[in-house]
Amino acid sequence: MSIVFKALLVPAFMLTLLNPAYAQIEKPKLPDTGQSVQYDVTGKPLPITESSFYTGQDASIKGAPLSYRDNNDGTVTDLNTGLMWQKNHDTTKRNLAESTKVVNAMTLGGFDDWRLPTIKELYSLQILMDNS
C-alpha cells in the first residue's frame, strides 16, 4: 500500500516519539530511501551493477526496506524508526504559531503528545515520499 504525503502542504503532519511501536523495535534503523534507479551524467537511467562507474548512487546501496503499518486509528507507524504520523494530511494553510496551537490541542490514535516535525525530519520525509 502506497501512502502519498505532500509534506509541504501538511502543516498538521505530526510525529511522536512516545509510540508503543517504538518500544517493539530492537534497534531503530534508518530505512532505505526507496530510490531504485541510478542515472548517468545526462540523466539516462542505468541498470544497477556492482561494477558501474556510477555505483554508489543510492539505488546501488541496499538499506533497510521501507516498512509501514497502518494503525487503523488515523496514524501510520514506520516500523524501522518507530516514528508515527498522522495518516491523512490537513490542507489548511497555517503559520507556525497556528499549527503549534492545533498540534498541542490534538488527540489522535490515543496520543495527545503530538508535535510538528523539525525541518530536518520534514525534509527527509518529503524525500522519502517523493521516491516511493
C-alpha positions as CSV (number, residue, x, y, z in Angstrom):
1,M,0.0,0.0,0.0
2,S,1.4,3.3,-1.0
3,I,0.7,6.3,1.1
4,V,1.5,9.6,-0.6
5,F,2.1,12.7,1.5
6,K,2.6,16.2,0.2
7,A,4.8,17.3,3.0
8,L,4.9,20.9,2.1
9,L,1.1,21.1,2.3
10,V,1.0,19.3,5.6
11,P,1.2,21.7,8.5
12,A,-0.5,19.1,10.6
13,F,1.9,16.3,9.6
14,M,2.8,15.4,13.2
15,L,5.2,13.0,14.7
16,T,5.5,11.4,18.1
17,L,8.4,9.5,19.7
18,L,6.2,8.2,22.5
19,N,4.9,5.4,20.4
20,P,4.3,1.8,21.7
21,A,5.6,0.5,18.3
22,Y,9.0,2.2,19.0
23,A,9.4,0.0,22.1
24,Q,8.8,-3.1,20.0
25,I,11.8,-2.2,17.7
26,E,15.1,-3.8,19.0
27,K,17.3,-1.2,17.5
28,P,15.8,1.6,15.3
29,K,17.4,1.7,11.9
30,L,17.4,4.3,9.2
31,P,15.3,3.0,6.3
32,D,16.3,2.9,2.7
33,T,15.1,5.9,0.7
34,G,13.3,3.7,-1.8
35,Q,15.5,5.0,-4.7
36,S,15.6,2.1,-7.2
37,V,17.1,3.7,-10.3
38,Q,20.6,5.1,-10.9
39,Y,21.4,7.5,-13.6
40,D,24.4,8.6,-15.8
41,V,25.5,12.2,-16.1
42,T,22.9,13.0,-18.7
43,G,20.0,11.7,-16.5
44,K,19.6,8.4,-18.5
45,P,18.6,5.5,-16.3
46,L,21.2,2.8,-16.0
47,P,20.9,-0.8,-14.9
48,I,22.2,-1.3,-11.4
49,T,25.5,-3.2,-11.4
50,E,28.3,-3.6,-8.9
51,S,31.0,-2.7,-11.5
52,S,29.5,0.5,-12.9
53,F,31.2,3.9,-12.8
54,Y,28.0,5.2,-11.2
55,T,27.9,2.6,-8.4
56,G,27.5,4.4,-5.1
57,Q,24.3,6.2,-6.0
58,D,21.6,5.4,-3.5
59,A,19.9,2.9,-5.8
60,S,23.0,0.6,-5.7
61,I,23.2,0.6,-1.9
62,K,20.8,-1.8,-0.1
63,G,19.3,-0.4,3.1
64,A,16.5,-1.5,5.4
65,P,13.4,-1.9,3.3
66,L,10.6,0.6,3.8
67,S,8.2,-0.8,6.2
68,Y,5.0,0.9,7.4
69,R,1.9,-0.2,9.4
70,D,-1.5,1.5,9.2
71,N,-2.6,1.5,12.8
72,N,-6.3,1.9,11.7
73,D,-6.7,4.8,14.1
74,G,-5.7,7.7,11.8
75,T,-2.0,7.1,12.3
76,V,0.8,5.3,10.4
77,T,4.0,3.8,12.0
78,D,7.4,3.5,10.4
79,L,8.5,0.0,11.6
80,N,12.2,0.9,11.0
81,T,12.3,4.0,13.2
82,G,9.2,3.7,15.4
83,L,8.1,7.2,14.3
84,M,4.3,7.6,14.0
85,W,2.5,10.2,12.0
86,Q,-1.0,11.4,11.1
87,K,-2.2,9.3,8.1
88,N,-4.4,11.9,6.4
89,H,-2.9,15.3,5.8
90,D,-4.6,18.5,6.6
91,T,-4.5,21.0,3.7
92,T,-5.5,24.0,5.9
93,K,-2.8,26.6,5.5
94,R,-1.5,27.8,8.8
95,N,1.5,29.7,10.1
96,L,3.8,28.1,12.7
97,A,2.0,29.6,15.7
98,E,-1.4,28.4,14.4
99,S,0.0,24.9,13.6
100,T,1.6,24.6,17.0
101,K,-1.7,25.5,18.7
102,V,-3.6,22.9,16.7
103,V,-1.0,20.2,17.4
104,N,-0.9,21.0,21.1
105,A,-4.7,20.5,21.3
106,M,-4.8,17.4,19.1
107,T,-5.6,13.8,20.3
108,L,-5.1,11.1,17.6
109,G,-4.6,7.4,17.9
110,G,-4.9,7.6,21.7
111,F,-2.0,10.1,21.9
112,D,-2.0,13.7,23.0
113,D,1.7,14.4,22.8
114,W,1.9,15.2,19.1
115,R,4.5,17.7,17.7
116,L,5.4,19.2,14.4
117,P,8.4,17.7,12.7
118,T,11.7,19.5,12.7
119,I,12.8,21.0,9.4
120,K,15.3,18.1,9.0
121,E,12.6,15.5,9.7
122,L,10.2,17.2,7.3
123,Y,12.8,17.4,4.6
124,S,13.8,13.8,5.0
125,L,10.2,12.6,5.0
126,Q,9.4,14.6,1.8
127,I,12.4,13.0,0.0
128,L,11.3,9.6,1.2
129,M,7.7,10.1,0.0
130,D,8.8,11.6,-3.4
131,N,10.9,8.4,-4.0
132,S,8.1,5.9,-3.2
